[in-house]
């Protein structure tokens, strides 16, 4: 990190004397690496109405222990689920060089993003669950066509009031349930690459991978080579607990009086799919403890998003998701939903120095 700071503060300004134009931004709300609007855990400011037409959570797991919600049919009669994202992405100390070459401009800086995603039941009275995510690292781009990011990523899910409500019975929470249990990836590494081959099309990919010090919950998904060790049987050293997402975006100003129209698709793949943990799958295999099955496929999610910018500050979008429930705590439930909502957009910032002006 010290070398990176030295490069930003000393070497890049020195290049000014070599005929480069140079801009230094203290912060910018327009990130070097743009998150996809189809990412359900995106760092954004938005509010959605969602119709879960398949896969209402009626149970959940803590490792291999299954907990069933008492009034499991109650959520189905609600008119909708409400989802909001409260977050933002910032580029900090971004250095940009402009010069007479097809590689121009070249940018390098620090990047952070964080978000809280909350899911509420239909009456918007009880929180079903909420996810917290943040990333910090470095990002770079070349020619406004290729961008990359690398750094630490944290993802953590929590149970909410709604979960407790449907577990309460005679004023006692279901025995054995741990309120502090989470779906957690603490300090994994994340690498992302984005390519814009032509003006209106972008393709991208991210991979999140664990380190020996990464803390994983549920522990049955933990690789054997981490300091916490695997809790599932037969986990080979080759298991990395990878989470990979790839996607593409097509955007075009369809309406002259409005902003961009954007169609996005994202596929997310979890290596966790190779861990057998559900009670019905264990019974079928004649096992009682979670185990690794090399013949099982990864778990996949698919998300489609159509967004229309109204002006520089707001856009409306509709999302179709096939995969997990909106709150990742219910990872064992396969859910399909459609949501519609509004998002606030802002791409301002603070520029400290710009030789082009």
Steps between C-alpha positions, in 0.01 A plus 500: 500500500787741577634448148159581352474822700852596392404439138186713527651792689847520346544324168182599320535876561858472374365384165343842449837621383496234229205662321206328667179662613414398851193500723485418871160437656465496876182297463256409227155343512562368150712189569786376289347151512121516466288246684225338295141612550411129490700425815251440782757607764608812309613814679219737409226725635172344395167356608321204341165324516545126444258220420648167610301268278700187584709396798383670819739421787327263741817371667872566519818325606772574751766264371303172484230594751169579334263751658141524377302821528185444707251689287667407173205600282462851638740671260307370199192710576692828514464721191873539444851504639680832524873520434731796534870549441674769701851543368740665259826448312780753525826543313759674718822677397443401140788599273428528129753557221397632157734478201498462124469123475228238462565392861392839636368567758659281768360519853615353831367551850342357808145370499252422775139399500258398769134417518226385733225298333183456703202277418165569665171313491195628321373737767849657521485440872744219568848448361546152357876537473778733396836470330808715548779513243808712453808503278821699511795476266655647187344557161638596161373563149651538155347693210158497670470148360671267748464529878619279785475491878669296771459506876324370809133408494270445798152350479281435802131412544286542812160382614236766558188559705281307259704185550459520876127564464447181304717299739332614821276253675358568844742793525803276457730491201555157348757309711844465346467806280798738519411863432864583430535241226569654158567426138848650500800548274740710705796650316502297184698633206313630196628554146284657231549574131273711278534539122308738276584382146266751335324811622170354618601151619687389812596153624645434843594235752584476870652219701501487880740252656597415855833530672625283789385776737151538347218425742214305344153435639327259457807301597394214274603723208846570642801371301719248683813713459367799694608541860144412606498179298218324316190390691362286218639154423718409201592862417811491277778758505391602148173643635536879508148618585504722192218740417510611136272740321503597135267724309437738216326834453358668193411868532370747245311834510174360362299808603643834393347690793624253763828339601640158419292185470699209643442125473718292733553131567703338777579137576642416842656163577574357847743213549295434816269298276736205541429479873205273585325626814120494458332228705319348202823480297689348793225240546511411131877453521474294819708752693439704813777760479557760229752383241671606179376338178730557198219396264260773609485821293569847628199703612392760243295820509365702208386862514360724225458875549347768279568858612393833358666826604248781543761769561842536659366409845237228469429186303232234507565132451344155499688185601435130446704270725538121506718382786519567873262706710574875517668458841786254464431352845242278327763351268329160512180634340478525123297811428354669192381858523422810296561846645436854384636817654696824481866582543684822576801576283775750568836523326649817646824534690784724613792569264822635652703551185436488124748637243245482220308795645 
